Amino acid sequence: MALQRVRSPELEHDVGRTPNLGYEPAGTYGFVRFLEHGFPNPLVRWHYHEEYELHLIVATRGKVFVGDYIGQFEPGHLVLTGPRLPHNWISTEVPEGGVALRDMVLQFADAPLRQAAAQIPELAEALPLLERARYGIEFFGLSERMRERITRVKQLHGLQRFAEFTELLGELAGSNDYRLLSTVQLQSFDDDAALARLSGIVDFLTEHYSENFSMAELCARLDMTESSFSRYFRRATGNSYTDFVNRLRINKACQLLMETDRYITNVCYDVGFNNVANFNRRFLQIKGMTPKEFRRQSEARFGQVTNG
């Protein structure tokens, strides 16, 4: 009996972050670490890590993979990814010999920032941004300013570097011109209690997405009427309850299609759909391609790309 092939992302460890790959040397940076590299480069692979990463592409065009998102990128592509969110940028249009600089990157940890935000109210303004980053955020209209800010972060040290970083973070947090790249879109609240309540709902749905429970059953758990819950949920997520659950299921289906060789029919039932035709229709509606085409395209996140 053949074993299933598993195609999981690689966990990036700090020990492998060496200057010859483009990282700042250990001991020369504080909370924020700068990285830059060209293409091709060993860092271009399907991977994840514990830090947030602000990623600016300054050269070449190609295909981007963030979580279950597959899209195109070009110079000026600006994305913030959250901890443990797999990602990769594969250049498909590259001059002969490659390029010396393709990526400008800032990495920073989650826990210190949240701990500081608990004591410094101004830093707490960035928390909704960090929540959105769990799904990957693509920003528009900020590329030139972010390149200038990232360059200044690279050049500065100590408190001046951190001050520049907080200004950068504040600009990202204040931007309304962005899109979330994952299947599930979760909007943030200024009200911590409302955000906590929504997070509880999302956590429950994420854990039980494959079960056939009704909105009425969920409302009974929350002690809310269906009409109140529907209004609240749509305002919070931008989706109806049914659409949100379908997106969760499609999100899990994408993971199975990317990381296993399970038959598409089996994936359909694994994630909670009881009708293959409905699964295919929803998948096409949400991802813009069929499950078969998604699996084919997702293979490129590992592949060697030839110059265009």
PAMAR-488442 format. One record per residue: residue in three letters; x, y, z of N, C-alpha, C in turn; residue number from 1. Coordinates in steps of 0.02 Angstrom, whole numbers, always signed. Layout:
<recs>
ALA,X,Y,Z,X,Y,Z,X,Y,Z,NUM
...
</recs>
This chain:
<recs>
MET,+43,-60,+0,+0,+0,+0,+44,+62,+0,1
ALA,+33,+107,-47,+75,+167,-54,+61,+216,+2,2
LEU,+113,+245,+28,+105,+297,+79,+84,+362,+47,3
GLN,+43,+401,+84,+24,+467,+59,+83,+514,+62,4
ARG,+91,+552,+9,+144,+602,+8,+120,+664,+46,5
VAL,+161,+689,+90,+145,+749,+128,+190,+806,+105,6
ARG,+161,+862,+88,+198,+919,+61,+190,+978,+107,7
SER,+216,+973,+167,+208,+1026,+217,+262,+1079,+210,8
PRO,+247,+1140,+232,+298,+1193,+229,+354,+1180,+279,9
GLU,+412,+1207,+264,+470,+1199,+308,+470,+1253,+362,10
LEU,+484,+1232,+424,+491,+1279,+479,+561,+1310,+476,11
GLU,+563,+1376,+473,+627,+1411,+470,+653,+1423,+540,12
HIS,+713,+1400,+555,+743,+1409,+621,+793,+1466,+619,13
ASP,+801,+1498,+677,+846,+1555,+681,+918,+1537,+666,14
VAL,+937,+1475,+681,+1006,+1454,+671,+1026,+1458,+597,15
GLY,+977,+1454,+552,+993,+1456,+481,+992,+1526,+451,16
ARG,+981,+1576,+492,+976,+1645,+467,+1044,+1678,+469,17
THR,+1083,+1665,+419,+1153,+1687,+417,+1162,+1747,+371,18
PRO,+1214,+1787,+383,+1226,+1846,+341,+1236,+1830,+267,19
ASN,+1264,+1772,+252,+1276,+1756,+181,+1210,+1746,+143,20
LEU,+1155,+1736,+179,+1089,+1732,+147,+1054,+1799,+144,21
GLY,+1081,+1850,+178,+1051,+1916,+176,+1027,+1942,+243,22
TYR,+1032,+1901,+296,+1010,+1923,+362,+1062,+1967,+396,23
GLU,+1038,+2012,+439,+1084,+2049,+482,+1118,+2001,+530,24
PRO,+1182,+2011,+544,+1217,+1966,+590,+1187,+1969,+660,25
ALA,+1188,+1913,+695,+1165,+1910,+764,+1204,+1960,+806,26
GLY,+1169,+1995,+850,+1200,+2044,+893,+1202,+2114,+866,27
THR,+1181,+2123,+803,+1182,+2190,+773,+1112,+2221,+768,28
TYR,+1061,+2186,+792,+993,+2211,+788,+958,+2197,+854,29
GLY,+901,+2228,+865,+862,+2219,+925,+797,+2182,+912,30
PHE,+741,+2218,+921,+675,+2187,+912,+660,+2172,+839,31
VAL,+683,+2215,+794,+667,+2209,+723,+729,+2187,+685,32
ARG,+721,+2135,+644,+777,+2110,+604,+764,+2124,+530,33
PHE,+815,+2149,+496,+810,+2164,+424,+841,+2108,+383,34
LEU,+811,+2096,+326,+836,+2045,+279,+826,+2070,+209,35
GLU,+874,+2059,+166,+865,+2073,+95,+902,+2019,+55,36
HIS,+873,+2001,-2,+906,+1951,-44,+881,+1958,-116,37
GLY,+917,+1926,-161,+900,+1926,-231,+863,+1863,-251,38
PHE,+866,+1849,-316,+836,+1788,-342,+878,+1764,-401,39
PRO,+896,+1699,-402,+876,+1646,-354,+913,+1651,-288,40
ASN,+884,+1619,-236,+912,+1620,-169,+884,+1561,-130,41
PRO,+925,+1529,-87,+899,+1472,-49,+839,+1488,-5,42
LEU,+830,+1553,+12,+773,+1571,+55,+707,+1568,+17,43
VAL,+710,+1564,-48,+648,+1560,-88,+624,+1487,-86,44
ARG,+579,+1474,-39,+551,+1407,-31,+487,+1413,+9,45
TRP,+447,+1360,+8,+384,+1357,+44,+400,+1346,+118,46
HIS,+388,+1397,+160,+411,+1393,+229,+367,+1437,+275,47
TYR,+379,+1431,+339,+346,+1475,+388,+394,+1485,+446,48
HIS,+377,+1532,+490,+419,+1546,+549,+375,+1577,+602,49
GLU,+404,+1588,+660,+366,+1612,+718,+354,+1687,+716,50
GLU,+391,+1724,+675,+386,+1797,+675,+336,+1823,+623,51
TYR,+314,+1886,+633,+282,+1923,+581,+334,+1942,+529,52
GLU,+312,+1950,+467,+359,+1969,+414,+326,+2019,+367,53
LEU,+357,+2078,+362,+336,+2127,+312,+380,+2117,+251,54
HIS,+350,+2101,+195,+387,+2079,+136,+372,+2125,+77,55
LEU,+424,+2158,+52,+417,+2203,-5,+458,+2175,-64,56
ILE,+424,+2164,-120,+457,+2142,-181,+477,+2204,-221,57
VAL,+541,+2209,-241,+565,+2268,-277,+586,+2252,-348,58
ALA,+587,+2187,-367,+606,+2168,-435,+575,+2101,-453,59
THR,+565,+2090,-517,+538,+2029,-548,+463,+2023,-539,60
ARG,+434,+1979,-578,+364,+1960,-573,+359,+1885,-566,61
GLY,+302,+1862,-537,+295,+1791,-529,+232,+1773,-491,62
LYS,+236,+1717,-457,+178,+1689,-422,+191,+1689,-347,63
VAL,+140,+1712,-308,+145,+1716,-236,+99,+1665,-204,64
PHE,+123,+1633,-150,+85,+1585,-111,+85,+1608,-39,65
VAL,+27,+1622,-11,+20,+1641,+60,-37,+1600,+89,66
GLY,-21,+1553,+133,-74,+1508,+157,-104,+1470,+99,67
ASP,-169,+1476,+90,-202,+1443,+34,-212,+1490,-25,68
TYR,-183,+1550,-21,-191,+1599,-75,-138,+1588,-129,69
ILE,-158,+1591,-191,-113,+1588,-248,-128,+1648,-293,70
GLY,-79,+1690,-306,-89,+1749,-347,-26,+1769,-383,71
GLN,-29,+1828,-413,+28,+1855,-451,+60,+1912,-412,72
PHE,+125,+1922,-421,+157,+1980,-392,+200,+2015,-444,73
GLU,+216,+2078,-429,+259,+2120,-471,+295,+2168,-425,74
PRO,+343,+2207,-449,+377,+2255,-406,+327,+2301,-370,75
GLY,+338,+2311,-306,+292,+2350,-265,+244,+2309,-224,76
HIS,+245,+2243,-234,+202,+2197,-197,+222,+2199,-123,77
LEU,+174,+2216,-79,+188,+2226,-8,+140,+2183,+33,78
VAL,+167,+2138,+74,+126,+2090,+111,+153,+2084,+183,79
LEU,+106,+2082,+231,+123,+2067,+301,+95,+1998,+317,80
THR,+138,+1952,+336,+116,+1885,+356,+125,+1876,+431,81
GLY,+81,+1837,+461,+83,+1825,+532,+123,+1763,+550,82
PRO,+131,+1749,+615,+169,+1691,+637,+141,+1626,+610,83
ARG,+185,+1583,+586,+169,+1514,+564,+124,+1512,+502,84
LEU,+120,+1567,+466,+81,+1568,+404,+128,+1551,+346,85
PRO,+119,+1494,+312,+165,+1475,+258,+162,+1525,+200,86
HIS,+220,+1536,+168,+223,+1583,+112,+283,+1569,+68,87
ASN,+278,+1594,+6,+334,+1590,-41,+319,+1635,-100,88
TRP,+372,+1664,-129,+368,+1704,-190,+413,+1672,-242,89
ILE,+384,+1648,-297,+421,+1615,-350,+423,+1662,-411,90
SER,+482,+1686,-429,+488,+1730,-487,+486,+1690,-551,91
THR,+447,+1713,-598,+441,+1679,-663,+467,+1721,-721,92
GLU,+477,+1785,-708,+505,+1830,-759,+569,+1859,-730,93
VAL,+625,+1829,-748,+689,+1846,-717,+741,+1857,-772,94
PRO,+781,+1910,-768,+835,+1919,-816,+886,+1863,-811,95
GLU,+921,+1851,-864,+973,+1800,-863,+1025,+1817,-809,96
GLY,+1040,+1769,-768,+1086,+1781,-713,+1052,+1802,-648,97
GLY,+987,+1812,-650,+949,+1830,-590,+954,+1904,-573,98
VAL,+932,+1922,-513,+935,+1990,-489,+968,+1991,-420,99
ALA,+1006,+2044,-407,+1042,+2050,-343,+996,+2067,-285,100
LEU,+943,+2105,-298,+896,+2125,-245,+825,+2116,-270,101
ARG,+789,+2071,-238,+718,+2060,-253,+674,+2074,-193,102
ASP,+697,+2056,-133,+656,+2058,-73,+687,+2102,-20,103
MET,+646,+2146,+10,+665,+2184,+69,+616,+2165,+124,104
VAL,+642,+2142,+181,+600,+2108,+231,+616,+2134,+301,105
LEU,+564,+2142,+341,+571,+2154,+413,+537,+2098,+450,106
GLN,+571,+2070,+501,+541,+2018,+543,+539,+2042,+615,107
PHE,+484,+2027,+650,+478,+2046,+720,+432,+1997,+756,108
ALA,+445,+1989,+820,+411,+1937,+860,+344,+1962,+886,109
ASP,+301,+1915,+903,+234,+1930,+926,+231,+1947,+1000,110
ALA,+258,+1903,+1042,+249,+1910,+1115,+275,+1977,+1143,111
PRO,+336,+1999,+1126,+359,+2062,+1155,+314,+2122,+1138,112
LEU,+288,+2122,+1076,+246,+2178,+1055,+180,+2177,+1093,113
ARG,+151,+2119,+1102,+88,+2114,+1139,+98,+2131,+1213,114
GLN,+154,+2109,+1241,+168,+2124,+1311,+177,+2200,+1320,115
ALA,+212,+2231,+1273,+221,+2304,+1277,+155,+2340,+1268,116
ALA,+112,+2314,+1223,+47,+2346,+1211,+2,+2344,+1272,117
ALA,+12,+2295,+1315,-27,+2290,+1376,-11,+2347,+1424,118
GLN,+49,+2376,+1417,+71,+2430,+1461,+71,+2498,+1427,119
ILE,+76,+2498,+1360,+80,+2561,+1322,+20,+2565,+1276,120
PRO,-30,+2605,+1292,-92,+2607,+1253,-81,+2622,+1179,121
GLU,-31,+2664,+1164,-20,+2682,+1094,-1,+2621,+1052,122
LEU,+37,+2575,+1080,+56,+2515,+1043,-4,+2470,+1031,123
ALA,-53,+2474,+1075,-113,+2431,+1068,-151,+2447,+1004,124
GLU,-139,+2505,+974,-172,+2522,+911,-151,+2474,+855,125
ALA,-94,+2441,+863,-70,+2394,+812,-100,+2325,+818,126
LEU,-134,+2310,+874,-159,+2241,+885,-208,+2217,+832,127
PRO,-257,+2259,+810,-301,+2235,+756,-262,+2217,+692,128
LEU,-209,+2255,+678,-167,+2239,+620,-135,+2170,+628,129
LEU,-111,+2155,+688,-79,+2091,+700,-129,+2034,+693,130
GLU,-191,+2045,+714,-243,+1993,+705,-255,+1980,+631,131
ARG,-260,+2033,+592,-272,+2024,+519,-213,+1988,+486,132
ALA,-153,+2001,+511,-93,+1972,+480,-91,+1896,+484,133
ARG,-131,+1868,+529,-134,+1795,+534,-158,+1764,+468,134
TYR,-191,+1804,+427,-217,+1779,+364,-179,+1807,+304,135
GLY,-128,+1849,+317,-90,+1880,+263,-126,+1942,+238,136
ILE,-92,+1998,+235,-121,+2062,+213,-80,+2089,+155,137
GLU,-112,+2103,+99,-79,+2137,+44,-101,+2211,+46,138
PHE,-53,+2256,+47,-67,+2328,+50,-58,+2359,-19,139
PHE,-96,+2412,-31,-93,+2447,-94,-77,+2521,-82,140
GLY,-37,+2550,-126,-23,+2621,-123,+29,+2642,-71,141
LEU,+62,+2593,-40,+111,+2608,+12,+182,+2589,-6,142
SER,+192,+2560,-64,+256,+2528,-79,+315,+2576,-76,143
GLU,+308,+2635,-106,+364,+2681,-106,+382,+2705,-37,144
ARG,+330,+2724,+3,+343,+2747,+71,+371,+2691,+114,145
MET,+346,+2630,+105,+371,+2575,+144,+443,+2558,+126,146
ARG,+460,+2566,+63,+530,+2554,+44,+576,+2604,+78,147
GLU,+554,+2667,+81,+594,+2718,+116,+599,+2703,+190,148
ARG,+543,+2683,+221,+544,+2668,+293,+587,+2606,+308,149
ILE,+579,+2554,+268,+618,+2493,+278,+692,+2508,+272,150
THR,+710,+2550,+223,+780,+2569,+214,+806,+2607,+275,151
ARG,+764,+2651,+304,+786,+2687,+364,+793,+2640,+423,152
VAL,+747,+2592,+430,+754,+2542,+483,+821,+2506,+476,153
LYS,+838,+2488,+414,+902,+2455,+401,+961,+2497,+424,154
GLN,+957,+2562,+412,+1014,+2606,+425,+1020,+2627,+499,155
LEU,+964,+2626,+535,+964,+2651,+604,+978,+2595,+654,156
HIS,+991,+2616,+717,+1005,+2568,+770,+971,+2592,+834,157
GLY,+962,+2545,+881,+937,+2562,+947,+868,+2593,+946,158
LEU,+860,+2644,+989,+794,+2675,+997,+771,+2708,+933,159
GLN,+817,+2737,+895,+797,+2770,+832,+767,+2718,+783,160
ARG,+796,+2659,+781,+769,+2606,+738,+699,+2587,+761,161
PHE,+690,+2577,+826,+625,+2557,+852,+573,+2611,+840,162
ALA,+594,+2675,+847,+547,+2730,+834,+525,+2730,+761,163
GLU,+571,+2719,+715,+554,+2715,+644,+507,+2657,+631,164
PHE,+520,+2601,+664,+478,+2542,+656,+407,+2555,+680,165
THR,+399,+2588,+737,+332,+2601,+763,+294,+2648,+716,166
GLU,+329,+2696,+685,+295,+2739,+636,+273,+2698,+576,167
LEU,+315,+2652,+554,+297,+2608,+499,+236,+2566,+517,168
LEU,+237,+2538,+578,+182,+2497,+600,+117,+2537,+604,169
GLY,+124,+2599,+628,+65,+2643,+633,+35,+2658,+565,170
GLU,+78,+2667,+515,+53,+2681,+447,+17,+2621,+419,171
LEU,+44,+2561,+430,+10,+2500,+408,-57,+2491,+444,172
ALA,-57,+2504,+510,-118,+2495,+549,-172,+2544,+528,173
GLY,-152,+2603,+504,-201,+2653,+484,-224,+2648,+412,174
SER,-194,+2602,+374,-212,+2594,+304,-279,+2558,+296,175
ASN,-321,+2584,+252,-384,+2551,+235,-382,+2520,+166,176
ASP,-326,+2528,+131,-320,+2502,+63,-281,+2437,+65,177
TYR,-315,+2383,+80,-281,+2318,+86,-332,+2264,+71,178
ARG,-306,+2203,+65,-350,+2145,+61,-317,+2087,+99,179
LEU,-360,+2045,+129,-336,+1986,+163,-329,+1930,+111,180
LEU,-276,+1891,+117,-260,+1843,+66,-286,+1773,+80,181
SER,-306,+1759,+141,-330,+1692,+157,-404,+1685,+139,182
THR,-428,+1624,+143,-499,+1612,+129,-544,+1647,+179,183
VAL,-526,+1643,+244,-568,+1672,+296,-547,+1743,+310,184
GLN,-593,+1790,+304,-578,+1860,+316,-609,+1881,+383,185
LEU,-567,+1906,+427,-589,+1925,+494,-573,+1998,+505,186
GLN,-623,+2041,+512,-612,+2111,+523,-604,+2124,+598,187
SER,-564,+2175,+615,-550,+2189,+684,-600,+2238,+713,188
PHE,-603,+2240,+779,-647,+2285,+816,-606,+2331,+859,189
ASP,-630,+2392,+869,-599,+2436,+918,-617,+2412,+989,190
ASP,-674,+2380,+996,-699,+2356,+1060,-667,+2287,+1075,191
ASP,-626,+2283,+1127,-592,+2220,+1143,-642,+2165,+1160,192
ALA,-696,+2182,+1194,-746,+2132,+1213,-779,+2102,+1150,193
ALA,-795,+2146,+1102,-826,+2122,+1040,-777,+2078,+1001,194
LEU,-713,+2098,+1000,-663,+2058,+965,-655,+1990,+999,195
ALA,-655,+1989,+1065,-648,+1926,+1102,-708,+1880,+1088,196
ARG,-768,+1911,+1086,-828,+1871,+1072,-825,+1841,+1002,197
LEU,-806,+1883,+954,-801,+1858,+885,-748,+1804,+880,198
SER,-691,+1814,+913,-638,+1764,+911,-663,+1698,+939,199
GLY,-705,+1700,+992,-733,+1639,+1019,-777,+1603,+970,200
ILE,-818,+1642,+933,-861,+1612,+882,-819,+1580,+827,201
VAL,-769,+1617,+804,-727,+1592,+750,-688,+1530,+772,202
ASP,-664,+1530,+834,-628,+1472,+860,-674,+1410,+860,203
PHE,-737,+1420,+881,-784,+1364,+882,-797,+1338,+812,204
LEU,-809,+1384,+765,-822,+1364,+696,-761,+1330,+665,205
THR,-702,+1356,+681,-641,+1327,+653,-630,+1256,+677,206
GLU,-650,+1243,+740,-641,+1176,+768,-694,+1127,+743,207
HIS,-754,+1152,+728,-810,+1108,+711,-834,+1117,+639,208
TYR,-792,+1144,+595,-813,+1162,+527,-841,+1102,+488,209
SER,-817,+1041,+502,-838,+983,+462,-903,+952,+487,210
GLU,-930,+978,+542,-992,+950,+570,-1053,+986,+541,211
ASN,-1107,+950,+536,-1168,+978,+508,-1213,+1006,+563,212
PHE,-1193,+1064,+590,-1234,+1098,+641,-1265,+1160,+609,213
SER,-1322,+1180,+634,-1359,+1236,+605,-1342,+1302,+640,214
MET,-1360,+1357,+609,-1351,+1421,+641,-1393,+1426,+704,215
ALA,-1452,+1394,+703,-1495,+1395,+762,-1460,+1364,+823,216
GLU,-1423,+1308,+811,-1387,+1275,+865,-1332,+1321,+892,217
LEU,-1297,+1356,+848,-1245,+1401,+870,-1274,+1460,+909,218
CYS,-1330,+1486,+885,-1363,+1542,+919,-1384,+1522,+989,219
ALA,-1408,+1460,+997,-1428,+1435,+1062,-1368,+1433,+1109,220
ARG,-1309,+1414,+1084,-1248,+1413,+1124,-1230,+1483,+1148,221
LEU,-1243,+1533,+1104,-1223,+1602,+1118,-1277,+1643,+1152,222
ASP,-1336,+1612,+1159,-1394,+1647,+1188,-1410,+1711,+1148,223
MET,-1411,+1703,+1081,-1428,+1758,+1036,-1484,+1736,+991,224
THR,-1527,+1783,+970,-1577,+1767,+919,-1542,+1760,+852,225
GLU,-1573,+1724,+806,-1542,+1714,+740,-1535,+1780,+702,226
SER,-1585,+1824,+708,-1581,+1888,+672,-1525,+1931,+700,227
SER,-1518,+1934,+767,-1464,+1973,+797,-1396,+1945,+779,228
PHE,-1390,+1878,+781,-1327,+1846,+764,-1308,+1859,+691,229
SER,-1357,+1855,+647,-1343,+1865,+575,-1316,+1935,+562,230
ARG,-1348,+1986,+593,-1324,+2055,+584,-1254,+2064,+613,231
TYR,-1244,+2037,+673,-1179,+2043,+707,-1124,+2009,+667,232
PHE,-1139,+1948,+644,-1089,+1908,+610,-1070,+1939,+543,233
ARG,-1119,+1963,+506,-1103,+1994,+441,-1063,+2058,+451,234
ARG,-1080,+2098,+501,-1042,+2159,+513,-970,+2142,+533,235
ALA,-962,+2088,+571,-896,+2070,+596,-850,+2039,+544,236
THR,-878,+1997,+501,-835,+1958,+456,-843,+1978,+383,237
GLY,-896,+2015,+367,-909,+2031,+297,-942,+1975,+259,238
ASN,-960,+1921,+295,-991,+1863,+264,-1053,+1842,+302,239
SER,-1099,+1809,+268,-1153,+1777,+304,-1125,+1715,+340,240
TYR,-1164,+1689,+387,-1142,+1630,+424,-1127,+1572,+376,241
THR,-1173,+1560,+328,-1164,+1504,+281,-1101,+1514,+239,242
ASP,-1091,+1574,+214,-1032,+1588,+173,-969,+1578,+213,243
PHE,-970,+1600,+276,-910,+1595,+318,-892,+1522,+329,244
VAL,-941,+1480,+345,-928,+1409,+355,-902,+1377,+291,245
ASN,-932,+1396,+235,-908,+1369,+171,-835,+1389,+158,246
ARG,-818,+1451,+176,-749,+1474,+167,-701,+1435,+213,247
LEU,-722,+1422,+274,-681,+1382,+319,-669,+1312,+289,248
ARG,-721,+1283,+262,-715,+1216,+234,-671,+1216,+172,249
ILE,-678,+1267,+130,-636,+1273,+71,-563,+1285,+91,250
ASN,-553,+1324,+144,-486,+1335,+170,-452,+1270,+190,251
LYS,-489,+1227,+227,-462,+1162,+247,-451,+1118,+186,252
ALA,-497,+1121,+138,-489,+1082,+76,-425,+1101,+40,253
CYS,-410,+1166,+39,-349,+1189,+7,-288,+1159,+41,254
GLN,-289,+1157,+107,-233,+1128,+144,-224,+1055,+126,255
LEU,-279,+1017,+123,-274,+946,+106,-251,+937,+34,256
LEU,-274,+979,-11,-253,+974,-81,-179,+990,-89,257
MET,-154,+1036,-47,-84,+1056,-52,-37,+1006,-18,258
GLU,-60,+975,+36,-14,+937,+78,-23,+862,+75,259
THR,-75,+838,+41,-85,+765,+36,-104,+747,-36,260
ASP,-106,+682,-48,-128,+656,-112,-198,+626,-109,261
ARG,-237,+646,-60,-305,+619,-54,-346,+637,-116,262
TYR,-389,+591,-136,-433,+605,-193,-477,+665,-178,263
ILE,-493,+703,-230,-533,+763,-221,-601,+746,-191,264
THR,-630,+689,-211,-694,+668,-183,-688,+658,-108,265
ASN,-634,+626,-85,-623,+615,-14,-614,+681,+23,266
VAL,-578,+728,-7,-568,+794,+23,-635,+828,+33,267
CYS,-679,+823,-17,-745,+852,-13,-781,+831,+51,268
TYR,-783,+765,+63,-819,+740,+122,-781,+752,+187,269
ASP,-714,+752,+183,-673,+765,+242,-689,+833,+274,270
VAL,-702,+882,+232,-710,+950,+258,-782,+969,+271,271
GLY,-829,+922,+262,-898,+936,+282,-949,+945,+227,272
PHE,-927,+944,+164,-976,+946,+109,-1005,+877,+99,273
ASN,-1069,+872,+83,-1099,+807,+70,-1120,+799,-2,274
ASN,-1095,+844,-45,-1112,+842,-116,-1052,+868,-155,275
VAL,-1024,+825,-199,-963,+843,-236,-976,+901,-284,276
ALA,-1034,+902,-315,-1050,+957,-362,-1052,+1023,-325,277
ASN,-1082,+1025,-266,-1085,+1086,-226,-1015,+1107,-204,278
PHE,-974,+1057,-184,-904,+1071,-164,-866,+1104,-222,279
ASN,-871,+1075,-282,-836,+1103,-339,-860,+1173,-356,280
ARG,-925,+1184,-351,-954,+1249,-366,-930,+1301,-315,281
ARG,-932,+1285,-251,-909,+1331,-199,-835,+1345,-205,282
PHE,-796,+1293,-220,-724,+1301,-227,-708,+1350,-283,283
LEU,-740,+1341,-340,-730,+1385,-397,-751,+1456,-381,284
GLN,-806,+1463,-345,-831,+1529,-326,-782,+1566,-281,285
ILE,-752,+1531,-234,-709,+1562,-184,-637,+1569,-209,286
LYS,-610,+1518,-242,-540,+1518,-261,-528,+1538,-334,287
GLY,-582,+1540,-374,-573,+1560,-444,-544,+1506,-488,288
MET,-543,+1445,-464,-517,+1388,-502,-546,+1324,-472,289
THR,-541,+1269,-509,-567,+1206,-483,-517,+1176,-433,290
PRO,-540,+1129,-392,-493,+1095,-346,-435,+1063,-383,291
LYS,-448,+1034,-440,-395,+1002,-479,-343,+1052,-502,292
GLU,-366,+1110,-527,-320,+1161,-549,-282,+1192,-490,293
PHE,-316,+1200,-433,-282,+1225,-373,-225,+1179,-353,294
ARG,-238,+1115,-352,-185,+1067,-334,-127,+1072,-383,295
ARG,-142,+1077,-447,-89,+1082,-497,-47,+1144,-487,296
GLN,-81,+1202,-478,-44,+1265,-469,-5,+1266,-404,297
SER,-32,+1235,-352,+2,+1238,-287,+68,+1201,-288,298
GLU,+77,+1154,-334,+141,+1119,-338,+199,+1166,-354,299
ALA,+184,+1223,-385,+237,+1270,-404,+271,+1301,-343,300
ARG,+241,+1298,-285,+272,+1328,-226,+336,+1292,-205,301
PHE,+345,+1231,-231,+406,+1194,-218,+454,+1194,-277,302
GLY,+427,+1209,-336,+463,+1195,-398,+519,+1243,-414,303
GLN,+564,+1220,-457,+615,+1263,-485,+585,+1301,-544,304
VAL,+595,+1365,-545,+564,+1407,-596,+617,+1429,-646,305
THR,+602,+1421,-710,+650,+1441,-761,+643,+1515,-776,306
ASN,+696,+1544,-802,+694,+1615,-819,+644,+1629,-874,307
GLY,+610,+1686,-867,+561,+1704,-917,+589,+1753,-967,308
</recs>
